Amino acid sequence: MALVQLTDVVIPEVFAPYVQVLTTEKTAFVQSGIMETGEFFNSLLQGGGRTFSIPHWRDLANDEPNVSDDSENSAIPKKLGTGEEVAQRHNVNQAWKAADLVTALAGDDPMDAIAQRVSSYWSRVLQTRVIRTLQGLFADNDANDSGDMTESIVSLSGTVTDDNRFNAPAFLQAAATLGDRADEVTAIAMHSMVFTQAQVNNLIEFIPDSRGETQIPTFLGRRVIVDDGMPTATISGHTVYDSYLFGAGALAYGTAEPRVPVAVQREELQGNGGGTEILVSRQQHLIHPRGFAWLGASMAGEAATYAELASGVNWNRVFAERKQVKLARLRTNG
């Protein structure tokens, strides 16, 4: 067995972009089209600032049109309203000791082995930050918008039947909170227990990906994302599961390289003088739910923690109409 050291294989200017590409490829929220990517969102991170204003034009109101006549009366023009979303910058990092990453058999590709492990970590972090963000949005929605983005079939009496568990009519009712834009729902994220229930009830179909290499689960033609980080709670002694419905581009995602995105550090005196190596990986990204403003009303540091993302006081819906937000929540019993 050969011991490969980090300093033997990690070339920062190669390693950092490689990890970023792999992270994107591994993140289901990106691959499903839920998270919109593009140079606009990347460019927001290029300058300074903790938050970024994203102005938008509001839609034209459905006012009754004027009736034309031959009088000298003048019609009063309507004005086009504006709104403002606010996104935040996330600067995050993690470090690992070399022994946990790079002991490899001769003939393996240590660069790939390290990158796969680091990118898998950042992919999980990205999905967790998305889920915590969504928790915050729905907490804000419950507090300030009458919970109009949620459909709940949870039993509060302590008696649970199949009508209280995940089912197709409940999904359609959750999608219907988007009004006449319900058909724009393209994906649903659910806990593995909910996914298992759906499979038992023959509600899940599998289709091959574009390369025919992976079977993608779908429900009523919508992409299914399974993540055990989805929120759960206990009500009347029964587990309650949240599932999230998405339209394409419901969230925006941008990235930019930190000043030093990756570094390898030797600690010669550690290991009782035997020496150790540490890999430091840093990321800078933007995860922004379209139609919302980050308020940061309760944030202690320079970027939001998981708990701060999940707090409703840090978010506010700014889109004028509920159906403009391509998100919905379905609450079911287990």
C-alpha positions as CSV (number, residue, x, y, z in Angstrom):
1,M,0.0,0.0,0.0
2,A,1.3,3.4,-0.9
3,L,0.6,6.5,1.1
4,V,-0.2,9.5,-1.1
5,Q,0.1,12.9,0.6
6,L,-2.1,15.9,-0.2
7,T,0.8,18.0,-1.2
8,D,1.6,15.4,-3.9
9,V,-1.7,15.7,-5.7
10,V,-3.6,18.8,-4.8
11,I,-2.9,21.6,-7.3
12,P,-5.2,24.5,-6.0
13,E,-6.0,26.1,-9.3
14,V,-7.0,22.7,-10.7
15,F,-8.6,21.2,-7.6
16,A,-11.0,24.1,-6.7
17,P,-12.8,24.2,-10.1
18,Y,-12.9,20.4,-10.3
19,V,-14.6,20.2,-6.9
20,Q,-17.1,22.9,-7.8
21,V,-18.1,21.1,-11.0
22,L,-18.5,17.8,-9.2
23,T,-20.5,19.5,-6.4
24,T,-22.9,20.9,-9.0
25,E,-23.2,17.6,-10.7
26,K,-24.0,15.8,-7.5
27,T,-26.6,18.2,-6.2
28,A,-30.2,17.0,-7.0
29,F,-31.7,20.5,-6.6
30,V,-29.4,21.8,-9.3
31,Q,-29.8,18.8,-11.6
32,S,-33.6,18.8,-11.3
33,G,-33.8,22.4,-12.7
34,I,-35.2,23.7,-9.4
35,M,-32.1,25.9,-8.9
36,E,-31.5,28.4,-11.7
37,T,-27.9,29.0,-12.5
38,G,-26.3,31.7,-14.6
39,E,-23.7,34.4,-14.9
40,F,-26.1,37.0,-13.5
41,F,-26.1,35.3,-10.1
42,N,-22.4,34.5,-10.3
43,S,-21.7,38.2,-11.0
44,L,-23.5,39.3,-7.9
45,L,-20.7,37.7,-5.8
46,Q,-17.9,39.3,-7.7
47,G,-18.1,42.7,-5.9
48,G,-18.4,43.5,-2.2
49,G,-21.4,43.4,0.2
50,R,-23.1,40.8,2.3
51,T,-26.5,41.2,0.5
52,F,-27.6,42.0,-3.0
53,S,-30.7,43.8,-4.3
54,I,-32.5,42.2,-7.2
55,P,-35.2,44.6,-8.4
56,H,-38.1,43.2,-10.5
57,W,-41.1,44.6,-12.4
58,R,-44.5,43.6,-11.0
59,D,-47.1,42.3,-13.4
60,L,-49.8,44.5,-14.9
61,A,-52.9,44.5,-12.7
62,N,-56.0,42.9,-14.1
63,D,-58.0,46.2,-14.2
64,E,-61.0,46.4,-16.4
65,P,-60.0,48.3,-19.6
66,N,-61.4,51.7,-20.5
67,V,-64.3,51.9,-23.0
68,S,-63.3,54.0,-26.0
69,D,-65.7,56.9,-27.0
70,D,-65.6,60.2,-28.8
71,S,-65.6,62.4,-25.8
72,E,-62.8,64.8,-24.6
73,N,-62.3,62.8,-21.5
74,S,-58.7,61.6,-21.0
75,A,-57.9,58.1,-19.9
76,I,-55.7,57.9,-16.8
77,P,-52.6,55.8,-17.5
78,K,-51.7,53.1,-15.0
79,K,-48.2,52.7,-13.7
80,L,-46.0,49.7,-13.6
81,G,-45.0,48.7,-10.1
82,T,-41.6,47.5,-8.9
83,G,-40.4,45.2,-6.1
84,E,-37.1,44.2,-4.6
85,E,-35.7,40.8,-3.7
86,V,-32.7,40.6,-1.4
87,A,-30.1,37.8,-1.7
88,Q,-27.2,37.0,0.7
89,R,-23.7,35.9,0.3
90,H,-22.5,32.7,2.0
91,N,-18.8,32.3,2.8
92,V,-18.2,28.9,4.2
93,N,-15.3,26.5,4.7
94,Q,-14.3,23.2,6.1
95,A,-11.0,21.4,6.8
96,W,-9.9,17.8,7.0
97,K,-6.8,15.9,8.1
98,A,-4.9,14.2,5.3
99,A,-5.0,10.7,6.7
100,D,-8.8,10.6,6.4
101,L,-8.7,11.5,2.7
102,V,-5.7,10.2,0.8
103,T,-4.6,6.8,1.8
104,A,-4.9,5.0,-1.5
105,L,-3.7,1.8,-3.2
106,A,-1.1,2.2,-5.9
107,G,-2.9,2.6,-9.2
108,D,-5.8,4.6,-7.8
109,D,-6.3,8.2,-8.9
110,P,-5.7,10.1,-5.5
111,M,-6.8,13.4,-7.1
112,D,-10.1,12.0,-8.0
113,A,-10.5,10.2,-4.7
114,I,-10.0,13.5,-2.7
115,A,-12.2,15.6,-5.0
116,Q,-15.0,13.1,-4.9
117,R,-15.0,13.1,-1.1
118,V,-14.8,16.9,-0.8
119,S,-17.4,17.5,-3.5
120,S,-19.8,15.0,-1.9
121,Y,-19.5,17.0,1.3
122,W,-20.2,20.3,-0.3
123,S,-23.2,18.8,-2.2
124,R,-24.7,17.7,1.1
125,V,-24.0,21.1,2.6
126,L,-25.7,22.8,-0.4
127,Q,-28.8,20.6,-0.1
128,T,-29.0,21.2,3.7
129,R,-28.8,25.0,3.2
130,V,-31.6,24.8,0.6
131,I,-33.8,22.8,3.0
132,R,-33.1,25.2,5.9
133,T,-33.8,28.1,3.6
134,L,-37.2,26.6,2.7
135,Q,-38.0,26.1,6.4
136,G,-37.4,29.8,6.9
137,L,-39.6,30.7,4.0
138,F,-42.6,28.6,5.2
139,A,-42.1,29.9,8.8
140,D,-42.4,33.4,7.4
141,N,-45.4,32.4,5.3
142,D,-47.2,30.9,8.3
143,A,-46.6,34.0,10.4
144,N,-47.2,36.7,7.8
145,D,-49.2,35.3,4.8
146,S,-51.8,33.1,6.5
147,G,-49.9,29.9,5.4
148,D,-51.2,30.2,1.9
149,M,-48.3,28.1,0.5
150,T,-49.1,25.0,2.6
151,E,-51.6,22.2,2.2
152,S,-51.9,20.0,5.4
153,I,-53.7,16.7,5.7
154,V,-52.1,16.0,9.2
155,S,-54.4,14.5,11.8
156,L,-54.4,16.5,15.0
157,S,-56.6,14.0,16.9
158,G,-54.0,11.3,17.3
159,T,-55.8,9.0,14.9
160,V,-54.0,8.6,11.6
161,T,-55.4,6.9,8.5
162,D,-54.3,6.6,4.9
163,D,-56.1,9.9,4.2
164,N,-53.5,11.6,6.4
165,R,-50.5,10.1,4.6
166,F,-48.9,11.2,1.4
167,N,-51.3,10.7,-1.5
168,A,-52.0,12.0,-5.0
169,P,-55.0,14.2,-4.1
170,A,-53.1,15.9,-1.4
171,F,-50.2,16.6,-3.7
172,L,-52.6,18.1,-6.2
173,Q,-54.2,20.3,-3.5
174,A,-50.7,21.5,-2.5
175,A,-49.9,22.4,-6.1
176,A,-53.3,24.2,-6.3
177,T,-52.0,26.7,-3.8
178,L,-50.3,28.2,-6.9
179,G,-53.7,28.8,-8.5
180,D,-53.7,28.6,-12.3
181,R,-49.9,28.1,-12.2
182,A,-50.2,24.7,-10.5
183,D,-49.1,22.9,-13.7
184,E,-45.7,24.6,-13.4
185,V,-44.8,22.3,-10.5
186,T,-42.0,20.1,-11.8
187,A,-40.4,18.5,-8.8
188,I,-41.1,17.4,-5.2
189,A,-38.6,16.8,-2.4
190,M,-39.5,14.3,0.3
191,H,-38.2,12.3,3.3
192,S,-37.2,8.7,2.6
193,M,-40.0,7.5,4.8
194,V,-42.5,9.4,2.6
195,F,-40.8,8.1,-0.5
196,T,-41.2,4.5,0.9
197,Q,-44.9,5.1,1.5
198,A,-45.3,6.4,-2.0
199,Q,-43.5,3.3,-3.4
200,V,-45.7,0.9,-1.3
201,N,-48.7,2.6,-2.8
202,N,-47.3,2.3,-6.3
203,L,-47.2,6.1,-6.8
204,I,-43.5,6.2,-7.9
205,E,-42.3,5.6,-11.5
206,F,-38.7,5.5,-12.6
207,I,-37.3,6.9,-15.8
208,P,-33.7,6.7,-17.2
209,D,-31.6,9.8,-17.2
210,S,-30.4,11.3,-20.5
211,R,-27.5,8.9,-20.6
212,G,-29.4,5.8,-19.5
213,E,-27.2,5.3,-16.5
214,T,-29.5,6.2,-13.6
215,Q,-33.1,5.6,-12.9
216,I,-34.8,8.9,-11.8
217,P,-37.8,8.6,-9.5
218,T,-40.9,10.5,-10.6
219,F,-44.4,11.2,-9.1
220,L,-47.2,12.2,-11.5
221,G,-44.5,13.1,-14.0
222,R,-42.6,15.3,-11.5
223,R,-39.0,14.7,-10.4
224,V,-38.7,13.3,-6.9
225,I,-35.8,14.3,-4.7
226,V,-35.3,12.1,-1.6
227,D,-33.4,13.7,1.4
228,D,-33.6,12.6,5.0
229,G,-32.8,16.2,5.9
230,M,-36.4,17.1,5.1
231,P,-38.2,18.6,8.1
232,T,-40.1,16.3,10.5
233,A,-42.0,17.0,13.7
234,T,-44.1,15.1,16.3
235,I,-47.8,16.0,16.7
236,S,-50.2,14.0,18.9
237,G,-47.6,11.2,19.1
238,H,-47.2,10.8,15.4
239,T,-44.5,11.9,13.0
240,V,-45.3,14.7,10.6
241,Y,-43.4,15.1,7.4
242,D,-43.0,18.1,5.2
243,S,-42.6,17.7,1.4
244,Y,-41.7,20.6,-0.8
245,L,-43.1,21.3,-4.3
246,F,-41.1,23.3,-6.8
247,G,-41.4,24.9,-10.1
248,A,-38.4,25.3,-12.5
249,G,-36.1,28.1,-11.3
250,A,-37.8,28.4,-7.9
251,L,-34.4,29.2,-6.4
252,A,-31.3,31.0,-7.8
253,Y,-27.8,29.7,-7.4
254,G,-24.6,31.5,-7.9
255,T,-20.9,30.8,-7.2
256,A,-17.6,32.6,-7.0
257,E,-14.1,31.7,-6.0
258,P,-12.9,32.9,-2.6
259,R,-9.6,34.6,-2.6
260,V,-7.9,31.3,-1.6
261,P,-10.4,28.6,-2.4
262,V,-8.2,25.7,-1.3
263,A,-5.1,25.3,0.7
264,V,-2.9,22.5,2.1
265,Q,-1.1,23.1,5.3
266,R,1.6,20.9,7.0
267,E,1.8,20.8,10.8
268,E,5.3,19.4,11.3
269,L,5.1,19.2,15.1
270,Q,1.8,17.3,15.2
271,G,1.8,13.6,15.5
272,N,4.4,14.0,18.1
273,G,6.7,15.4,15.5
274,G,5.7,12.9,12.8
275,G,3.8,15.7,10.9
276,T,0.3,15.9,9.6
277,E,-1.4,17.6,6.6
278,I,-4.6,19.5,6.5
279,L,-6.8,20.3,3.5
280,V,-8.8,23.5,3.7
281,S,-11.7,24.0,1.2
282,R,-13.6,27.3,1.0
283,Q,-16.7,28.1,-1.0
284,Q,-18.6,31.3,-1.8
285,H,-22.1,30.9,-3.1
286,L,-25.6,32.4,-3.3
287,I,-28.8,30.4,-2.7
288,H,-31.8,32.7,-3.2
289,P,-35.5,31.8,-3.3
290,R,-37.1,33.8,-6.0
291,G,-39.8,36.2,-4.6
292,F,-38.3,36.7,-1.2
293,A,-36.0,39.1,0.6
294,W,-33.4,38.2,3.1
295,L,-33.9,40.4,6.1
296,G,-31.2,39.2,8.4
297,A,-33.2,40.3,11.4
298,S,-31.5,37.7,13.6
299,M,-28.0,36.8,12.4
300,A,-24.9,36.8,14.5
301,G,-22.1,36.3,12.0
302,E,-21.1,37.3,8.5
303,A,-23.2,34.6,6.9
304,A,-26.3,32.7,8.0
305,T,-26.1,29.4,10.0
306,Y,-28.4,26.6,9.3
307,A,-30.6,27.7,12.3
308,E,-30.7,31.3,11.0
309,L,-31.7,30.2,7.5
310,A,-34.6,28.3,9.1
311,S,-35.8,31.2,11.1
312,G,-38.9,32.9,9.6
313,V,-37.9,36.4,11.1
314,N,-35.1,36.5,8.6
315,W,-37.3,36.3,5.5
316,N,-40.1,38.2,3.8
317,R,-42.1,37.4,0.7
318,V,-42.0,40.4,-1.7
319,F,-43.7,39.0,-4.8
320,A,-47.1,40.7,-4.9
321,E,-49.1,37.5,-5.8
322,R,-48.7,34.1,-4.1
323,K,-48.8,32.2,-7.4
324,Q,-45.7,34.0,-8.5
325,V,-43.7,32.0,-6.0
326,K,-43.0,28.6,-7.4
327,L,-43.0,26.8,-4.1
328,A,-45.5,24.9,-2.0
329,R,-45.5,22.7,1.1
330,L,-47.4,19.5,1.8
331,R,-47.6,18.3,5.4
332,T,-48.5,14.6,6.0
333,N,-48.5,12.0,8.7
334,G,-46.2,9.1,8.8
